[in-house]
Amino acid sequence: MLKIQNLSKRFNIGTVNERIALNDLNLTVREGEFITIIGSNGAGKSTLMNCISGVERADSGRIYLDTMDITRLPEHRRSRYIGRVFQDPMKGTAFDMTIEQNLAIAACKNKSRGFQKGITKKDREEFRQRLSLLGMGLEDRMTQKVKLLSGGQRQALTLFMAVLSGPKLLLLDEHTAALDPGTAKKVLDLTDRFADSNSMCTLMITHNMSDALAHGSRTILMDSGRIIMDLKGRDRDNMTVEMLVEQFDIANDRMLLK
Amino acid sequence: MFMSFTAVVGSVELGLIYAILALGVFLSFRTLNTPDLTVDGSIVTGSAVSAVVCSTLGSPVLGLLLSFVAGGLAGAVTALLNTKLKIEALLAGILVMLGLYSVNLRILGGRANIPLTQSPTIYKNARSVLNTPYSGCLIGIGVLILVIILFYLFLNTRLGFALRATGDNEYMVRSAGVDSSAMRLLGISLSNAFVGLAGGMLAQYQSTADINMGTGMVVIGLASVIIGEAVFGVIFRNMPLLLRLFAVAAGAVLYRLVLAVALNSGMPSTDLKLTSAVIVTIALASGAVSDMLPGRKKKKTILGQGDVSVRGSSSVPSSRRNPARSSSAGENSGKDGE
């Protein structure tokens, strides 16, 4: 469970460029819930994720993961409980290392990192078996460097690495935005599978309104650092992209979809 | 043009020591992707510590161990300036290098050099035990192989993986629960520990530690890395890590040999530094120059980030084969994150 209380964040405080990114935001995500987040550029979606993951430190407010107060925890410590996939396919993997080495690094999230062998035979077997479930053929390329993979394959791998050690929370920041439609679809299908098979919470930022409604069980719309709409249950089932656009008159190129 | 046999042996002996330096530089420049200029100072620190221990305690091996530790401490200062105080890595290295000059003078007891002519060194010990003209080479090879094996084994531990990934991608490392600052601290310390060890060996080999011996050592280390990778890169297309470490070490020996040939062919020794700079420049420029030539493949750039993507070989995502159902996805090609 993720609980965010009165979270605020401003940038460039005290200058003419001062900007409110998060404005006293409250959000509770139940265990296993998959929330899609939409909103125009500058609405505070990414800042919200960055505050949750520890990249940014909030000005005020608290963040709880289960019963833990993670508000002041450094980024790498939170990462033990949080899986992340970035928009940029380059950001999620170590490009000059092999697929299995990347997996080994991700799999050690909750283990001590000392002079133990980086990858054991047992790890290899396990990785191969679990990778084969992705259906992308990556299990046969375990010793290849990640820089040889396409963007879509990398995002799939990053997603896999993010959930590998069973996090409590999965943060997806426009993780399909840089992919072609077909690949994006595939990665989204994987996202559904992972988000469903775990008891973790999932937050997914997207600029694609139909994706926002088609995936997950709850959709929130952000504007000026606040949540201005929280759709779930029947309201959400009855919502269409057209109605969503119409209702909130979202005047942003990126949000206008066919 | 032809060198005497002793000159060749001498170059190899020296090259084997510089190989340890090159491995240290490889760790910072290549593995961590961080240009670290501490080296010019930390090599003197290592050599000063080694000389002091040899001349006062008479224990060359302890001297080497302590020069390893001392170099590591110097590196730690640079890494802390970089990660805690957010001083740019390049500048942090320069600052520490500058400060180390005074520290090194203190270690040397206020003198500009300590001669070891009367003190035991591992080279003297080896000569009396092994009783061959190659004792210097054998000692150098022994230490170097030990260093390479330990280094290689370390890079393949969990910790080593985290360290290597830090040089590749800090975002990934942090989201995998690794403290990237701690990895930088570890890596830069270890790098300079190798450099310190090389300094310690150098002092014992030359039977003197000198306050000014560090000038240009970064360049020499970098030259060795580049030469080794270039030469071995021609033979092996895809070098596994262990081979790469050996290539770097071999690069250092080659570099010494090239210099020896240059000196032997009549170049005054005062031109040594200029020659070093020119060799490195040529090695660095070879990538850019070969890019300009038509029909040539791109070469690696200095930090190993050269565009070596292999388009076409493997980049068809499997989803392409299934016609996409949803046409709405991917409308946003996402050029701007928030």
Boltz contact constraints between the chains, C-beta under 6 A:
constraints:
  - contact:
      token1: [A, 41]
      token2: [B, 338]
      max_distance: 6.0
  - contact:
      token1: [A, 46]
      token2: [B, 338]
      max_distance: 6.0
  - contact:
      token1: [A, 75]
      token2: [B, 174]
      max_distance: 6.0
  - contact:
      token1: [A, 76]
      token2: [B, 174]
      max_distance: 6.0
  - contact:
      token1: [A, 76]
      token2: [B, 177]
      max_distance: 6.0
  - contact:
      token1: [A, 76]
      token2: [B, 178]
      max_distance: 6.0
  - contact:
      token1: [A, 76]
      token2: [B, 179]
      max_distance: 6.0
  - contact:
      token1: [A, 79]
      token2: [B, 175]
      max_distance: 6.0
  - contact:
      token1: [A, 79]
      token2: [B, 177]
      max_distance: 6.0
  - contact:
      token1: [A, 80]
      token2: [B, 177]
      max_distance: 6.0
  - contact:
      token1: [A, 84]
      token2: [B, 175]
      max_distance: 6.0
  - contact:
      token1: [A, 87]
      token2: [B, 334]
      max_distance: 6.0
  - contact:
      token1: [A, 87]
      token2: [B, 337]
      max_distance: 6.0
  - contact:
      token1: [A, 91]
      token2: [B, 171]
      max_distance: 6.0
  - contact:
      token1: [A, 92]
      token2: [B, 172]
      max_distance: 6.0
  - contact:
      token1: [A, 93]
      token2: [B, 172]
      max_distance: 6.0
  - contact:
      token1: [A, 94]
      token2: [B, 165]
      max_distance: 6.0
  - contact:
      token1: [A, 94]
      token2: [B, 168]
      max_distance: 6.0
  - contact:
      token1: [A, 94]
      token2: [B, 169]
      max_distance: 6.0
  - contact:
      token1: [A, 94]
      token2: [B, 172]
      max_distance: 6.0
  - contact:
      token1: [A, 95]
      token2: [B, 168]
      max_distance: 6.0
  - contact:
      token1: [A, 96]
      token2: [B, 168]
      max_distance: 6.0
  - contact:
      token1: [A, 101]
      token2: [B, 161]
      max_distance: 6.0
  - contact:
      token1: [A, 104]
      token2: [B, 161]
      max_distance: 6.0
  - contact:
      token1: [A, 105]
      token2: [B, 161]
      max_distance: 6.0
  - contact:
      token1: [A, 105]
      token2: [B, 165]
      max_distance: 6.0
  - contact:
      token1: [A, 105]
      token2: [B, 176]
      max_distance: 6.0
  - contact:
      token1: [A, 106]
      token2: [B, 176]
      max_distance: 6.0
  - contact:
      token1: [A, 108]
      token2: [B, 158]
      max_distance: 6.0
  - contact:
      token1: [A, 109]
      token2: [B, 176]
      max_distance: 6.0
  - contact:
      token1: [A, 109]
      token2: [B, 177]
      max_distance: 6.0
  - contact:
      token1: [A, 113]
      token2: [B, 158]
      max_distance: 6.0
  - contact:
      token1: [A, 113]
      token2: [B, 159]
      max_distance: 6.0
  - contact:
      token1: [A, 113]
      token2: [B, 162]
      max_distance: 6.0
  - contact:
      token1: [A, 114]
      token2: [B, 159]
      max_distance: 6.0
  - contact:
      token1: [A, 115]
      token2: [B, 157]
      max_distance: 6.0
  - contact:
      token1: [A, 116]
      token2: [B, 158]
      max_distance: 6.0
  - contact:
      token1: [A, 118]
      token2: [B, 156]
      max_distance: 6.0
  - contact:
      token1: [A, 118]
      token2: [B, 157]
      max_distance: 6.0
  - contact:
      token1: [A, 118]
      token2: [B, 158]
      max_distance: 6.0
  - contact:
      token1: [A, 118]
      token2: [B, 161]
      max_distance: 6.0
  - contact:
      token1: [A, 136]
      token2: [B, 318]
      max_distance: 6.0
  - contact:
      token1: [A, 148]
      token2: [B, 310]
      max_distance: 6.0
  - contact:
      token1: [A, 148]
      token2: [B, 314]
      max_distance: 6.0
  - contact:
      token1: [A, 150]
      token2: [B, 315]
      max_distance: 6.0
  - contact:
      token1: [A, 150]
      token2: [B, 317]
      max_distance: 6.0
  - contact:
      token1: [A, 152]
      token2: [B, 317]
      max_distance: 6.0
  - contact:
      token1: [A, 174]
      token2: [B, 334]
      max_distance: 6.0
  - contact:
      token1: [A, 177]
      token2: [B, 332]
      max_distance: 6.0
  - contact:
      token1: [A, 177]
      token2: [B, 334]
      max_distance: 6.0
  - contact:
      token1: [A, 178]
      token2: [B, 334]
      max_distance: 6.0
  - contact:
      token1: [A, 180]
      token2: [B, 330]
      max_distance: 6.0
  - contact:
      token1: [A, 181]
      token2: [B, 324]
      max_distance: 6.0
  - contact:
      token1: [A, 181]
      token2: [B, 329]
      max_distance: 6.0
  - contact:
      token1: [A, 181]
      token2: [B, 330]
      max_distance: 6.0
  - contact:
      token1: [A, 182]
      token2: [B, 319]
      max_distance: 6.0
  - contact:
      token1: [A, 182]
      token2: [B, 320]
      max_distance: 6.0
  - contact:
      token1: [A, 182]
      token2: [B, 324]
      max_distance: 6.0
  - contact:
      token1: [A, 183]
      token2: [B, 317]
      max_distance: 6.0
  - contact:
      token1: [A, 183]
      token2: [B, 319]
      max_distance: 6.0
  - contact:
      token1: [A, 184]
      token2: [B, 329]
      max_distance: 6.0
  - contact:
      token1: [A, 184]
      token2: [B, 330]
      max_distance: 6.0
  - contact:
      token1: [A, 185]
      token2: [B, 324]
      max_distance: 6.0
  - contact:
      token1: [A, 185]
      token2: [B, 326]
      max_distance: 6.0
  - contact:
      token1: [A, 185]
      token2: [B, 329]
      max_distance: 6.0
  - contact:
      token1: [A, 186]
      token2: [B, 319]
      max_distance: 6.0
  - contact:
      token1: [A, 207]
      token2: [B, 332]
      max_distance: 6.0
  - contact:
      token1: [A, 208]
      token2: [B, 329]
      max_distance: 6.0
  - contact:
      token1: [A, 210]
      token2: [B, 328]
      max_distance: 6.0
  - contact:
      token1: [A, 254]
      token2: [B, 332]
      max_distance: 6.0
  - contact:
      token1: [A, 257]
      token2: [B, 328]
      max_distance: 6.0
  - contact:
      token1: [A, 257]
      token2: [B, 331]
      max_distance: 6.0
